[in-house]
Amino acid sequence: MRRLAAESTQPGLTVVLSDFYDLQGAFDGLNLLRFRKHEPVAIQVIDPREAHPELSGLRGDVTLVDVEGGDAREVTLSPAALRAYSDAHEKFCQALAASCRSRGIPYFRAETSVPFDELVLRMFRVGGLLR
């Protein structure tokens, strides 16, 4: 976002697709875009299995690997732990949406299971561009 804000000569609508798991870094970038007179729209891309791991069927002892950093961690996945994760993930998403709203940034949640054309139509309808 830093490069985009610095290199763009025509500010305007800027759609940011991210999982937003680095919340501070994300808002640093969104604020920079706003400072440079862009109009950011935040689209949080979520894999439904990530948001609702209790539906995955995974249970027991597993090794989770951070795909971005490579760190591995041994965990035990119980139904209670999976529900707790799902609840925490939902709270995170709600906090992200509230933070975007408080900054005047439109926010949309996009599950990877939803076809792209449906997502775009839903965003236009919610945004009041289509009926």
C-alpha positions as CSV (number, residue, x, y, z in Angstrom):
1,M,0.0,0.0,0.0
2,R,2.9,2.3,0.7
3,R,4.2,1.9,-2.9
4,L,0.7,2.4,-4.4
5,A,0.1,5.5,-2.3
6,A,3.5,6.9,-3.3
7,E,3.4,6.0,-7.0
8,S,-0.2,6.7,-7.9
9,T,-0.7,10.1,-9.6
10,Q,-4.5,9.9,-9.6
11,P,-6.0,9.1,-6.2
12,G,-9.3,7.3,-6.2
13,L,-11.1,4.2,-5.2
14,T,-8.7,1.6,-4.0
15,V,-9.9,-1.9,-3.2
16,V,-7.7,-3.7,-0.6
17,L,-8.1,-7.6,-0.6
18,S,-6.5,-9.1,2.5
19,D,-7.1,-11.5,5.4
20,F,-6.2,-8.5,7.7
21,Y,-4.5,-10.7,10.2
22,D,-1.8,-8.1,10.6
23,L,-4.3,-5.6,11.9
24,Q,-1.9,-2.8,12.8
25,G,0.0,-3.1,9.5
26,A,-3.3,-3.1,7.6
27,F,-4.5,0.1,9.2
28,D,-1.2,1.8,8.8
29,G,-1.6,1.1,5.0
30,L,-5.3,2.0,4.9
31,N,-4.6,5.3,6.7
32,L,-1.7,6.1,4.4
33,L,-4.0,5.6,1.4
34,R,-6.6,7.9,3.0
35,F,-3.9,10.5,3.7
36,R,-3.0,10.4,0.0
37,K,-6.6,11.0,-0.9
38,H,-7.5,7.5,-1.9
39,E,-10.9,6.0,-1.0
40,P,-10.0,2.5,0.3
41,V,-12.5,-0.3,0.4
42,A,-11.5,-3.2,2.7
43,I,-12.4,-6.7,1.5
44,Q,-11.5,-9.4,4.1
45,V,-10.9,-12.7,2.3
46,I,-11.7,-15.7,4.5
47,D,-11.6,-19.4,3.9
48,P,-14.7,-20.8,5.6
49,R,-12.6,-23.7,7.0
50,E,-10.4,-21.1,8.7
51,A,-13.4,-19.2,10.2
52,H,-15.2,-22.3,11.3
53,P,-12.7,-25.1,11.9
54,E,-15.2,-27.0,14.0
55,L,-16.8,-28.0,10.6
56,S,-13.5,-29.4,9.3
57,G,-13.7,-32.7,11.1
58,L,-10.2,-32.2,12.4
59,R,-9.7,-33.5,15.9
60,G,-6.9,-34.7,18.2
61,D,-3.2,-33.9,18.1
62,V,-2.0,-32.0,15.0
63,T,0.9,-29.8,13.9
64,L,-0.1,-26.3,12.7
65,V,2.4,-24.6,10.4
66,D,2.3,-20.8,9.8
67,V,2.4,-20.6,6.0
68,E,3.9,-17.1,6.1
69,G,6.5,-17.5,8.8
70,G,7.1,-21.3,8.7
71,D,6.7,-21.7,12.5
72,A,5.2,-25.0,13.6
73,R,3.2,-25.6,16.8
74,E,1.8,-28.9,18.2
75,V,-1.8,-28.5,19.4
76,T,-4.7,-30.6,20.5
77,L,-7.9,-29.9,18.6
78,S,-10.9,-30.5,20.9
79,P,-14.5,-29.5,20.0
80,A,-14.2,-26.8,22.8
81,A,-10.9,-25.5,21.5
82,L,-12.3,-25.3,17.9
83,R,-15.4,-23.5,19.1
84,A,-13.3,-21.0,21.1
85,Y,-11.1,-20.3,18.0
86,S,-14.3,-19.8,15.9
87,D,-15.7,-17.4,18.5
88,A,-12.4,-15.5,18.7
89,H,-12.2,-15.3,14.9
90,E,-15.7,-13.9,14.7
91,K,-14.9,-11.3,17.3
92,F,-11.8,-10.3,15.4
93,C,-13.8,-9.9,12.2
94,Q,-16.4,-7.8,14.0
95,A,-13.6,-5.6,15.5
96,L,-12.1,-5.2,12.0
97,A,-15.5,-4.2,10.6
98,A,-16.1,-1.7,13.4
99,S,-12.6,-0.2,13.0
100,C,-13.2,0.3,9.3
101,R,-16.6,1.9,9.9
102,S,-15.1,4.3,12.5
103,R,-12.6,5.4,9.8
104,G,-15.3,5.7,7.1
105,I,-13.8,2.8,5.2
106,P,-16.3,0.4,3.6
107,Y,-15.8,-3.2,4.7
108,F,-16.9,-6.4,3.2
109,R,-16.2,-10.0,4.2
110,A,-15.6,-12.4,1.3
111,E,-15.6,-16.1,1.9
112,T,-13.6,-18.0,-0.7
113,S,-16.6,-20.3,-1.2
114,V,-18.7,-17.5,-2.7
115,P,-18.2,-17.0,-6.5
116,F,-16.6,-13.7,-7.3
117,D,-19.5,-12.4,-9.4
118,E,-21.9,-13.0,-6.5
119,L,-19.6,-11.2,-4.2
120,V,-19.4,-8.1,-6.4
121,L,-23.2,-8.0,-6.9
122,R,-23.7,-8.3,-3.1
123,M,-21.2,-5.5,-2.5
124,F,-23.0,-3.3,-5.0
125,R,-26.4,-4.0,-3.5
126,V,-25.2,-3.4,0.1
127,G,-23.5,-0.3,-1.1
128,G,-26.7,1.0,-2.6
129,L,-25.4,0.9,-6.2
130,L,-27.9,-1.9,-7.3
131,R,-31.3,-3.0,-6.3
